[in-house]
Amino acid sequence: MSSSDKELSGKKPIQILEKIKESLERLNEKMEIMIELQKHGKREFEPLSPEAPLDVMTLLSMPDHLRKTAMTVCRLGRATADEVAKQTHRARAVESAYLNQLVIMGYLKKERKGRKAYFYVDREGQG
């Protein structure tokens, strides 16, 4: 009996099923991202150009919380933290922090108009 077999045999079936469920949920999230990107005109799973900020692999490599925010901006096109928060059902302050983090990382652009800050993907800068 290998060490992984011993490890599994020592766990209760419910714990094993929970691990399987978690893995399936992560896979499902990643498949949803790929389907969403395909729906929005992206036919192949390669970046548009080497400097494309939000290609599929970039999105899949992001932590879940940032990926959800980035995909919401992609869907909306251009949005404030409040608009993103309404879509993600998270607090505006949380989304504001995530959006600013994505700007610092170079994935999103930010533009101020009066008191509002708008976040968007710079498609012109992609080539």
C-alpha positions as CSV (number, residue, x, y, z in Angstrom):
1,M,0.0,0.0,0.0
2,S,1.5,3.4,-1.0
3,S,1.6,6.4,1.3
4,S,-1.2,8.1,-0.7
5,D,-3.4,5.0,-0.4
6,K,-2.8,4.9,3.3
7,E,-3.6,8.6,3.5
8,L,-6.9,8.1,1.6
9,S,-7.9,5.0,3.6
10,G,-7.4,6.9,6.8
11,K,-9.8,9.6,5.7
12,K,-13.6,9.4,6.0
13,P,-15.4,9.0,2.7
14,I,-17.1,12.4,3.3
15,Q,-13.7,14.1,3.5
16,I,-12.6,12.5,0.2
17,L,-15.8,13.6,-1.4
18,E,-15.3,17.1,-0.2
19,K,-11.9,17.2,-1.8
20,I,-13.3,15.9,-5.1
21,K,-16.1,18.5,-4.9
22,E,-13.6,21.4,-4.3
23,S,-11.5,20.2,-7.3
24,L,-14.5,20.0,-9.5
25,E,-15.7,23.5,-8.5
26,R,-12.2,24.9,-9.4
27,L,-12.4,23.2,-12.8
28,N,-15.9,24.4,-13.3
29,E,-14.8,28.0,-12.6
30,K,-12.0,27.8,-15.1
31,M,-14.3,26.3,-17.8
32,E,-16.8,29.1,-17.2
33,I,-14.0,31.6,-17.9
34,M,-13.0,29.9,-21.1
35,I,-16.7,29.8,-22.3
36,E,-17.2,33.4,-21.3
37,L,-14.1,34.5,-23.3
38,Q,-15.2,32.4,-26.3
39,K,-18.7,34.0,-26.2
40,H,-17.2,37.5,-26.4
41,G,-15.4,37.0,-29.7
42,K,-12.3,35.2,-28.6
43,R,-12.2,32.1,-30.8
44,E,-8.7,30.7,-30.0
45,F,-7.0,30.3,-26.7
46,E,-3.9,32.4,-27.4
47,P,-3.2,36.0,-26.6
48,L,-4.1,38.5,-29.3
49,S,-0.5,39.8,-29.1
50,P,2.4,39.2,-26.8
51,E,1.5,42.2,-24.7
52,A,-2.2,41.4,-24.4
53,P,-3.0,42.1,-20.8
54,L,-6.0,39.7,-20.3
55,D,-5.6,36.6,-22.4
56,V,-7.0,33.3,-21.1
57,M,-3.8,32.1,-19.5
58,T,-3.4,35.3,-17.6
59,L,-6.9,35.1,-16.3
60,L,-6.5,31.5,-15.3
61,S,-3.2,32.3,-13.5
62,M,-4.9,35.1,-11.4
63,P,-6.2,34.5,-7.9
64,D,-10.0,33.8,-8.0
65,H,-10.9,37.2,-6.4
66,L,-9.0,39.2,-9.0
67,R,-10.1,37.0,-11.9
68,K,-13.8,37.7,-11.0
69,T,-13.2,41.4,-10.9
70,A,-11.2,41.4,-14.2
71,M,-13.8,39.3,-16.0
72,T,-16.5,41.6,-14.8
73,V,-14.7,44.6,-16.3
74,C,-14.2,42.7,-19.5
75,R,-17.9,42.0,-19.6
76,L,-18.9,45.6,-18.8
77,G,-16.3,47.2,-21.0
78,R,-15.8,50.3,-18.8
79,A,-17.0,50.5,-15.2
80,T,-16.8,52.1,-11.9
81,A,-16.0,50.2,-8.7
82,D,-19.7,50.6,-7.8
83,E,-20.9,49.0,-11.1
84,V,-18.4,46.1,-10.7
85,A,-19.5,45.6,-7.0
86,K,-23.2,45.3,-8.1
87,Q,-22.2,42.5,-10.6
88,T,-19.9,40.6,-8.2
89,H,-22.1,41.1,-5.1
90,R,-19.1,42.3,-3.1
91,A,-18.6,45.6,-1.2
92,R,-17.6,48.6,-3.4
93,A,-14.5,49.3,-1.2
94,V,-13.4,45.7,-1.8
95,E,-13.9,46.0,-5.6
96,S,-12.1,49.4,-5.6
97,A,-9.1,47.8,-3.9
98,Y,-9.1,44.9,-6.4
99,L,-9.5,47.2,-9.4
100,N,-6.6,49.4,-8.2
101,Q,-4.5,46.3,-7.7
102,L,-5.2,45.2,-11.3
103,V,-4.2,48.7,-12.5
104,I,-0.9,48.5,-10.6
105,M,-0.3,45.1,-12.1
106,G,-0.9,46.6,-15.6
107,Y,-4.0,44.6,-16.5
108,L,-6.5,47.5,-16.4
109,K,-6.4,51.2,-17.1
110,K,-8.0,53.9,-14.9
111,E,-9.5,57.2,-16.0
112,R,-11.0,59.8,-13.8
113,K,-14.0,61.9,-14.9
114,G,-15.0,64.3,-12.2
115,R,-15.4,62.4,-9.0
116,K,-15.7,59.0,-10.7
117,A,-12.9,56.6,-11.6
118,Y,-13.6,54.3,-14.6
119,F,-11.7,51.1,-15.1
120,Y,-11.2,49.4,-18.5
121,V,-9.0,47.1,-20.5
122,D,-6.8,49.1,-22.9
123,R,-7.6,47.3,-26.2
124,E,-5.8,49.9,-28.3
125,G,-2.5,49.3,-26.4
126,Q,-2.8,45.6,-27.4
127,G,-1.7,46.1,-31.0
